[in-house]
Amino acid sequence: MSHLVTTILALSTTLLVGAATSAATNASAFGPLYHEYRLTLREGERTESFGPFWGSERSDTHAQWAIPPLLSWHAERDGDFEEYDFLYPLLSYNRTGKESRWQLFQFISFSSSGRQDDSTADRTTLFPFYWSQRSQNPDENYTALFPIYGQIKNRLLRDEIEFVLFPLYAKTRKRDVVTQNYLFPFFHTRHGEKLDGWQFWPLIGHEKKDLTQRTDGFGDVTPLGGHEKLFVLWPFYHHNRFGLGTTNEQTQHALLPLFVAQHSAQRDHQSLLWPFFYRTEDRERKTVEYGAPWPLIVSTRGEGRSGGRFWPFYGHTQTTNSTREFLLWPLYRGDRIHAAPLEREHRQYLLFLYQDIHEKNTATGATRERHAFWPLFTHRRELDGSERTQLFAPLEPLMLGNAAVERNWSPLWAIWRSEKNGKTGASSQSLLWNLYRQDETPESKNCSLLFGLLQYQQDKERTRWRLFFVPFDTDKKPASP
């Protein structure tokens, strides 16, 4: 019995020593239950357990853990930032400094924001039924129970919204313009600085605004052109005038779908059987464009823009800084941008089946690349020369660069991962959640097979093997005299 205990203790000690030695060479493996190694693309360490179902990272600048796809947490220490994802994108929590937000899709959210005076504002949204905000400033508080009664401030692209038994009555304000709706959207009145309007939709509506001006914080005055708009039997007849009081007044007449005519000092547009047949002359850009019929056949000619399309067979458009084209849509689509120091080319085949993106900084010569073949693989190369390749990627080609997808979902199906650090020369490869793994630097190499049951390690000093976690050396270089 004592001999058996002694044997077990000796074996346990041997395994612990082997694990410690393995950790000293930047990797530890205990079958499929545990694997620890240095990160390749950034400073730090990563631990993976139970295959793809647990992972954590830690460094001086960041920390994270994940239980894919149920839950994950990520924090950046430098920016005082953290986020939680629960079945991403179902439920998420984000905090930056004193600002935080809980969100269930886009429908339910709870947020808290900090102010310069150290006060906070807490928002609750149960879209679209309940809206509220509470802060130390009573003027910023509001509560709304839609559609019964309430007030909302600085939401939905409006400075203020009030309603009672919507659509019976609603009032909105954006800057100085106040719109009062009765039986929305049928009747409303609108008032503001030199502005008056009304409508009884869809029968008739009229609105007029005279020339005004705006002064910014530096004392510069900007004229704001006025307008006059009239419709009868919407959407059939329109008569509008824009830019009143400026040097580029525009007149628009429309009797849909028979014709549309627009005229200004810089642009003319005529359309028959709108929107299918039209001619547009842009004197500012010095271009003329025809559609016959739009959107199938379009032709553009001029100094700043030229090209055309015969959809779905071929299309090509050229501007001073960009090119856009397609062939047998959706077989191929591409666009290029030339805006020094950036050069960017994006090509897509069969929509998102295969796509690649090439970017180049012409000032430094640095390049960035993205390649994705749905659902088989993604590959990226950063400006610093770092590379990452992943085999099997059902979501990544659709959401390129989405860190939350890579944290919450990629571990489940990434059967092959390959990374290379362009600055340090370090590289790593992993097959089937570390069934086989290799980590290599300019000074060392570490290989692991069968979740670490067979390991091979090599550095400048010696070569080591481990079989069932039992270490032994096969080569040791003599010490320098």
C-alpha positions as CSV (number, residue, x, y, z in Angstrom):
1,M,0.0,0.0,0.0
2,S,2.8,2.4,0.9
3,H,4.5,1.5,-2.3
4,L,1.4,2.5,-4.3
5,V,1.1,5.8,-2.4
6,T,4.7,6.5,-3.1
7,T,4.3,5.8,-6.8
8,I,1.2,8.1,-7.0
9,L,3.0,10.9,-5.3
10,A,6.1,10.5,-7.5
11,L,3.9,10.5,-10.6
12,S,2.0,13.6,-9.4
13,T,5.2,15.4,-8.7
14,T,6.5,14.5,-12.2
15,L,3.3,15.8,-13.8
16,L,3.5,19.1,-11.8
17,V,7.1,19.6,-12.7
18,G,6.3,18.9,-16.3
19,A,3.5,21.4,-16.3
20,A,5.6,24.0,-14.6
21,T,8.4,23.4,-17.2
22,S,5.8,23.7,-20.0
23,A,4.5,26.9,-18.5
24,A,8.1,28.3,-18.6
25,T,8.1,27.8,-22.3
26,N,4.9,29.8,-22.7
27,A,2.4,26.9,-23.0
28,S,0.6,24.4,-20.7
29,A,-1.6,21.6,-21.8
30,F,-3.7,19.1,-19.7
31,G,-5.6,17.2,-22.3
32,P,-8.8,18.7,-23.7
33,L,-9.7,20.2,-20.4
34,Y,-7.1,23.0,-20.2
35,H,-4.6,24.8,-22.5
36,E,-2.7,28.0,-21.7
37,Y,-0.4,29.9,-24.0
38,R,1.0,33.3,-24.9
39,L,-1.1,35.5,-27.3
40,T,0.4,35.9,-30.7
41,L,-1.0,39.2,-32.0
42,R,-0.7,41.2,-28.8
43,E,0.9,41.0,-25.4
44,G,-0.8,38.7,-22.9
45,E,-1.8,35.2,-22.1
46,R,-4.9,33.1,-23.1
47,T,-6.5,30.1,-21.4
48,E,-8.9,27.7,-23.1
49,S,-10.9,24.9,-21.4
50,F,-13.4,22.3,-22.5
51,G,-12.7,22.9,-26.2
52,P,-14.5,26.0,-27.4
53,F,-16.7,26.5,-24.4
54,W,-14.4,28.6,-22.2
55,G,-11.7,31.1,-23.0
56,S,-10.0,34.0,-21.1
57,E,-7.3,36.5,-21.9
58,R,-5.3,38.9,-19.7
59,S,-2.6,41.5,-20.2
60,D,-1.6,44.9,-18.9
61,T,-4.1,46.6,-21.2
62,H,-7.0,44.3,-21.5
63,A,-8.9,41.3,-20.0
64,Q,-11.7,39.1,-21.2
65,W,-13.5,35.8,-20.7
66,A,-16.1,34.0,-22.6
67,I,-18.5,31.0,-22.4
68,P,-19.5,30.9,-26.1
69,P,-22.1,31.5,-27.1
70,L,-23.9,32.3,-23.8
71,L,-21.9,35.0,-22.1
72,S,-18.7,37.1,-22.5
73,W,-17.0,40.0,-20.8
74,H,-14.3,42.3,-22.2
75,A,-12.5,45.2,-20.6
76,E,-9.9,47.7,-21.8
77,R,-8.1,49.1,-18.8
78,D,-6.6,52.2,-20.5
79,G,-10.0,53.5,-21.6
80,D,-12.0,52.5,-18.5
81,F,-14.2,50.5,-20.8
82,E,-16.0,47.1,-20.3
83,E,-18.8,45.2,-22.0
84,Y,-20.9,42.1,-21.4
85,D,-22.7,40.1,-24.1
86,F,-25.5,37.6,-23.4
87,L,-26.3,35.4,-26.4
88,Y,-24.9,38.2,-28.6
89,P,-26.6,40.3,-30.0
90,L,-29.6,39.5,-27.8
91,L,-28.6,41.4,-24.7
92,S,-25.5,43.6,-24.1
93,Y,-24.1,45.9,-21.4
94,N,-21.5,48.6,-22.2
95,R,-19.8,51.0,-19.8
96,T,-17.3,53.7,-20.6
97,G,-16.3,55.7,-17.6
98,K,-19.5,56.9,-15.9
99,E,-21.7,56.1,-19.0
100,S,-23.4,52.7,-19.2
101,R,-26.1,51.0,-21.2
102,W,-28.1,47.8,-21.0
103,Q,-29.8,46.9,-24.3
104,L,-32.0,44.1,-25.5
105,F,-31.7,44.3,-29.3
106,Q,-32.9,47.8,-30.0
107,F,-36.2,47.5,-28.0
108,I,-35.3,47.5,-24.3
109,S,-32.5,49.6,-22.9
110,F,-31.3,51.1,-19.6
111,S,-28.6,53.7,-19.8
112,S,-26.7,56.0,-17.5
113,S,-24.6,58.9,-18.7
114,G,-22.2,61.2,-16.9
115,R,-22.0,65.0,-17.3
116,Q,-19.2,67.5,-17.0
117,D,-20.7,68.7,-13.7
118,D,-20.4,65.1,-12.3
119,S,-24.2,64.7,-12.5
120,T,-25.8,61.7,-14.2
121,A,-28.9,61.1,-16.4
122,D,-30.5,57.6,-16.3
123,R,-32.7,56.5,-19.2
124,T,-35.1,53.6,-19.5
125,T,-36.6,52.6,-22.8
126,L,-39.1,49.7,-23.5
127,F,-39.6,50.5,-27.1
128,P,-42.1,51.7,-28.2
129,F,-44.2,51.8,-25.1
130,Y,-42.3,53.3,-22.2
131,W,-39.6,56.1,-22.2
132,S,-38.2,57.9,-19.2
133,Q,-35.1,59.9,-18.1
134,R,-34.1,61.1,-14.6
135,S,-31.3,63.5,-13.8
136,Q,-30.3,66.1,-11.2
137,N,-31.6,68.8,-13.6
138,P,-35.5,68.7,-13.4
139,D,-35.7,70.3,-16.9
140,E,-34.2,67.2,-18.4
141,N,-36.6,64.7,-16.8
142,Y,-39.4,63.1,-18.9
143,T,-41.8,60.2,-18.9
144,A,-43.9,58.8,-21.7
145,L,-46.3,55.9,-21.9
146,F,-47.1,55.4,-25.5
147,P,-49.7,55.9,-27.0
148,I,-51.5,57.3,-23.9
149,Y,-49.6,60.3,-22.7
150,G,-46.1,61.6,-22.3
151,Q,-43.1,63.7,-23.2
152,I,-39.7,62.7,-24.7
153,K,-36.7,64.9,-25.0
154,N,-33.7,64.6,-27.3
155,R,-34.8,61.3,-28.8
156,L,-35.9,60.1,-32.3
157,L,-34.2,63.0,-34.0
158,R,-36.3,65.6,-32.2
159,D,-35.5,68.0,-29.4
160,E,-38.9,67.4,-27.8
161,I,-42.0,65.2,-28.4
162,E,-45.3,65.4,-26.6
163,F,-48.4,63.3,-27.3
164,V,-51.9,62.6,-25.9
165,L,-53.8,59.5,-27.0
166,F,-51.6,59.2,-30.1
167,P,-52.5,59.6,-33.0
168,L,-55.1,62.0,-31.7
169,Y,-52.5,64.6,-30.8
170,A,-48.8,65.0,-31.0
171,K,-46.4,67.9,-30.8
172,T,-42.7,67.9,-31.9
173,R,-40.0,70.5,-31.8
174,K,-36.7,70.5,-33.6
175,R,-34.7,73.7,-32.9
176,D,-37.2,76.5,-33.4
177,V,-39.7,74.6,-35.6
178,V,-42.8,73.3,-33.7
179,T,-45.2,70.9,-35.4
180,Q,-48.6,70.1,-34.0
181,N,-50.3,67.0,-35.3
182,Y,-54.1,66.2,-35.0
183,L,-55.1,62.7,-36.0
184,F,-51.6,62.1,-37.2
185,P,-50.7,62.1,-40.1
186,F,-53.8,63.8,-41.5
187,F,-53.7,67.3,-40.2
188,H,-50.8,69.4,-38.8
189,T,-49.7,73.0,-38.3
190,R,-46.1,74.1,-38.3
191,H,-44.5,77.3,-37.0
192,G,-40.9,78.6,-36.5
193,E,-38.7,81.5,-37.2
194,K,-40.2,83.1,-40.3
195,L,-41.9,79.8,-41.0
196,D,-45.6,78.9,-41.3
197,G,-47.3,75.8,-42.7
198,W,-50.2,73.5,-42.5
199,Q,-51.5,70.3,-44.2
200,F,-54.7,68.3,-44.5
201,W,-53.1,65.2,-45.9
202,P,-53.4,63.8,-48.5
203,L,-55.7,66.5,-50.0
204,I,-53.6,69.7,-49.7
205,G,-50.7,71.2,-47.8
206,H,-48.7,74.4,-47.9
207,E,-45.6,75.7,-46.1
208,K,-43.5,78.8,-46.5
209,K,-40.2,79.9,-44.9
210,D,-38.4,83.2,-45.5
211,L,-34.7,83.8,-45.7
212,T,-33.0,83.6,-42.3
213,Q,-29.5,83.5,-41.0
214,R,-27.5,81.6,-38.3
215,T,-24.6,82.9,-36.3
216,D,-22.1,80.4,-34.9
217,G,-19.9,80.6,-31.8
218,F,-17.2,82.5,-33.7
219,G,-19.6,85.2,-34.9
220,D,-19.7,84.0,-38.5
221,V,-23.1,84.5,-40.2
222,T,-24.5,81.8,-42.5
223,P,-27.6,82.6,-44.6
224,L,-30.3,79.9,-44.6
225,G,-32.4,79.9,-47.8
226,G,-36.1,80.0,-47.5
227,H,-38.6,77.6,-49.2
228,E,-42.2,77.4,-50.3
229,K,-43.9,74.0,-50.7
230,L,-47.4,73.0,-51.9
231,F,-48.9,69.7,-52.6
232,V,-52.4,68.7,-53.9
233,L,-53.7,65.2,-53.8
234,W,-50.4,63.8,-52.4
235,P,-48.3,62.3,-54.0
236,F,-49.5,63.4,-57.4
237,Y,-49.0,67.2,-57.6
238,H,-46.2,69.2,-56.1
239,H,-45.0,72.8,-56.6
240,N,-41.9,73.6,-54.5
241,R,-39.3,76.4,-54.4
242,F,-36.1,76.0,-52.4
243,G,-33.1,78.3,-51.6
244,L,-35.3,81.5,-51.6
245,G,-33.2,84.6,-51.2
246,T,-30.0,82.9,-52.2
247,T,-28.1,82.8,-55.5
248,N,-29.2,79.2,-56.2
249,E,-33.0,79.3,-56.1
250,Q,-34.6,76.0,-57.2
251,T,-38.0,75.4,-58.6
252,Q,-39.7,72.0,-58.7
253,H,-42.9,71.0,-60.5
254,A,-44.2,67.4,-60.3
255,L,-47.4,65.7,-61.7
256,L,-46.6,62.1,-60.8
257,P,-46.1,59.8,-62.5
258,L,-46.3,61.8,-65.7
259,F,-43.4,64.3,-65.3
260,V,-41.0,66.1,-62.9
261,A,-39.2,69.3,-63.7
262,Q,-36.5,71.0,-61.5
263,H,-34.6,74.1,-62.4
264,S,-31.9,76.1,-60.6
265,A,-28.8,78.1,-61.6
266,Q,-26.6,75.0,-61.0
267,R,-28.9,72.1,-62.0
268,D,-31.7,71.1,-64.3
269,H,-33.7,67.9,-64.2
270,Q,-36.6,66.6,-66.3
271,S,-38.3,63.3,-65.9
272,L,-41.1,61.5,-67.8
273,L,-43.0,58.6,-66.4
274,W,-41.0,59.3,-63.2
275,P,-38.6,57.9,-62.2
276,F,-37.9,55.8,-65.3
277,F,-36.9,58.3,-68.0
278,Y,-35.0,61.4,-67.1
279,R,-32.2,63.8,-68.0
280,T,-30.1,65.7,-65.4
281,E,-27.6,68.4,-66.1
282,D,-25.4,69.4,-63.2
283,R,-23.6,72.6,-64.3
284,E,-21.6,72.7,-61.0
285,R,-20.1,69.3,-61.5
286,K,-20.2,69.6,-65.3
287,T,-22.0,66.4,-65.9
288,V,-25.1,65.2,-67.9
289,E,-26.9,62.0,-66.9
290,Y,-29.6,60.0,-68.7
291,G,-31.9,57.2,-67.4
292,A,-33.8,55.3,-70.0
293,P,-35.3,53.5,-68.2
294,W,-33.8,53.9,-64.7
295,P,-32.4,51.9,-63.0
296,L,-31.7,49.5,-65.8
297,I,-30.0,51.8,-68.3
298,V,-28.1,54.9,-67.1
299,S,-25.5,57.0,-68.9
300,T,-23.4,59.7,-67.3
301,R,-20.9,62.0,-69.1
302,G,-18.9,65.0,-67.8
303,E,-15.7,66.2,-66.3
304,G,-16.2,65.1,-62.8
305,R,-18.1,61.8,-63.4
306,S,-18.6,59.5,-66.3
307,G,-19.9,56.0,-67.0
308,G,-23.1,54.0,-67.3
309,R,-24.8,50.8,-66.6
310,F,-26.9,48.2,-68.5
311,W,-28.2,46.3,-65.5
312,P,-27.7,43.4,-64.7
313,F,-25.1,42.9,-67.4
314,Y,-22.5,45.6,-66.9
315,G,-21.9,48.9,-65.1
316,H,-19.0,51.3,-64.7
317,T,-18.7,54.7,-63.1
318,Q,-15.6,56.8,-62.8
319,T,-15.1,59.9,-60.7
320,T,-11.9,61.9,-59.9
321,N,-11.2,59.7,-56.8
322,S,-13.2,56.6,-57.2
323,T,-14.3,53.8,-59.6
324,R,-17.3,51.6,-59.2
325,E,-18.3,48.7,-61.5
326,F,-20.3,45.4,-61.7
327,L,-20.5,42.5,-64.2
328,L,-23.4,40.1,-64.5
329,W,-24.8,41.3,-61.1
330,P,-24.6,39.7,-58.6
331,L,-21.7,37.8,-60.0
332,Y,-19.1,40.6,-59.5
333,R,-19.1,44.0,-58.0
334,G,-16.1,46.2,-57.2
335,D,-15.1,49.7,-56.1
336,R,-11.9,51.5,-55.8
337,I,-11.0,54.8,-53.9
338,H,-7.9,56.9,-54.6
339,A,-7.8,59.6,-52.0
340,A,-4.1,60.2,-51.0
341,P,-2.7,58.8,-48.8
342,L,-5.4,56.1,-49.0
343,E,-5.9,53.6,-51.8
344,R,-8.7,51.1,-51.2
345,E,-10.1,48.3,-53.4
346,H,-13.1,46.2,-52.5
347,R,-14.3,43.3,-54.7
348,Q,-17.3,41.0,-54.1
349,Y,-18.4,37.8,-56.0
350,L,-21.9,36.5,-55.7
351,L,-22.7,39.2,-53.1
352,F,-20.8,38.0,-50.1
353,L,-19.8,34.5,-51.2
354,Y,-16.3,35.7,-51.7
355,Q,-14.9,39.2,-51.0
356,D,-11.6,40.9,-50.6
357,I,-10.5,44.3,-49.4
358,H,-7.1,45.8,-50.1
359,E,-6.0,49.1,-48.5
360,K,-2.6,50.9,-48.9
361,N,-1.1,53.9,-47.3
362,T,0.8,55.5,-50.2
363,A,2.8,57.7,-47.8
364,T,4.2,54.7,-45.8
365,G,3.7,51.8,-48.2
366,A,1.9,49.8,-45.4
367,T,-1.0,47.6,-46.6
368,R,-4.1,46.0,-45.0
369,E,-6.0,43.1,-46.5
370,R,-9.3,41.2,-45.8
371,H,-10.3,38.0,-47.6
372,A,-13.5,36.0,-46.8
373,F,-15.0,33.0,-48.5
374,W,-18.4,32.3,-46.9
375,P,-18.8,30.1,-44.9
376,L,-15.3,28.5,-45.3
377,F,-12.7,31.0,-44.2
378,T,-11.6,34.5,-43.4
379,H,-8.1,36.0,-43.6
380,R,-6.8,39.4,-42.6
381,R,-3.5,41.2,-42.7
382,E,-3.0,44.4,-40.8
383,L,-0.9,47.5,-41.5
384,D,1.9,46.2,-39.1
385,G,2.1,42.9,-41.0
386,S,0.2,40.8,-38.5
387,E,-2.0,38.1,-40.0
388,R,-4.9,35.9,-38.9
389,T,-6.6,33.0,-40.8
390,Q,-9.7,31.1,-39.6
391,L,-11.3,28.0,-41.2
392,F,-15.1,27.9,-41.0
393,A,-16.7,31.3,-40.6
394,P,-20.5,31.4,-41.0
395,L,-20.9,34.9,-39.6
396,E,-17.5,36.6,-40.0
397,P,-17.7,37.3,-43.8
398,L,-21.0,39.0,-43.2
399,M,-19.7,41.1,-40.3
400,L,-16.0,41.8,-41.1
401,G,-14.1,43.0,-38.1
402,N,-16.9,42.5,-35.6
403,A,-15.0,41.8,-32.3
404,A,-18.1,40.6,-30.5
405,V,-18.8,37.9,-33.1
406,E,-15.1,36.7,-32.9
407,R,-15.4,36.6,-29.1
408,N,-18.9,35.0,-28.7
409,W,-19.3,32.8,-31.8
410,S,-16.0,32.2,-33.6
411,P,-14.6,29.7,-31.0
412,L,-17.5,27.3,-31.7
413,W,-16.7,26.7,-35.4
414,A,-13.1,27.8,-35.9
415,I,-11.6,24.4,-36.4
416,W,-8.3,26.0,-37.7
417,R,-6.7,29.2,-36.5
418,S,-3.4,30.6,-37.7
419,E,-1.8,33.8,-36.5
420,K,1.4,35.6,-37.2
421,N,2.8,38.8,-35.5
422,G,4.4,41.0,-38.1
423,K,6.5,42.9,-35.5
424,T,7.8,40.1,-33.3
425,G,7.8,37.2,-35.8
426,A,5.8,35.0,-33.4
427,S,3.3,32.6,-35.0
428,S,0.7,30.1,-33.8
429,Q,-1.5,27.4,-35.4
430,S,-4.4,25.5,-33.7
431,L,-6.4,22.6,-35.2
432,L,-9.7,21.3,-33.6
433,W,-9.6,23.4,-30.5
434,N,-5.9,22.6,-29.7
435,L,-6.0,18.9,-30.6
436,Y,-2.9,20.1,-32.4
437,R,-1.2,23.3,-31.6
438,Q,2.1,25.0,-32.5
439,D,3.6,28.2,-31.1
440,E,6.8,29.6,-32.5
441,T,9.0,32.6,-31.9
442,P,12.4,33.4,-33.4
443,E,14.0,31.8,-30.3
444,S,11.7,28.9,-29.5
445,K,9.2,26.4,-30.9
446,N,6.5,24.5,-29.0
447,C,4.3,21.7,-30.6
448,S,1.4,19.9,-28.9
449,L,-0.5,16.9,-30.2
450,L,-3.5,15.1,-28.8
451,F,-4.3,18.0,-26.4
452,G,-0.7,17.9,-25.0
453,L,-0.3,14.1,-24.5
454,L,2.6,14.4,-26.9
455,Q,4.7,17.7,-26.7
456,Y,7.8,18.9,-28.4
457,Q,9.7,22.0,-27.3
458,Q,12.9,23.6,-28.6
459,D,14.8,26.7,-27.7
460,K,18.4,27.9,-27.9
461,E,19.4,25.7,-24.9
462,R,17.8,22.3,-25.4
463,T,15.2,20.2,-27.0
464,R,12.5,18.6,-24.8
465,W,9.8,16.0,-25.3
466,R,6.8,15.1,-23.2
467,L,4.9,11.9,-23.4
468,F,1.7,11.7,-21.3
469,F,3.1,14.9,-19.5
470,V,6.3,13.1,-18.5
471,P,9.3,15.3,-19.6
472,F,12.7,14.1,-20.9
473,D,15.5,15.9,-22.7
474,T,17.0,14.6,-25.9
475,D,19.6,17.3,-26.6
476,K,21.3,19.8,-24.4
477,K,23.8,22.3,-25.7
478,P,27.0,22.7,-23.6
479,A,27.4,25.9,-21.6
480,S,29.6,28.6,-23.0
481,P,33.1,28.6,-21.5
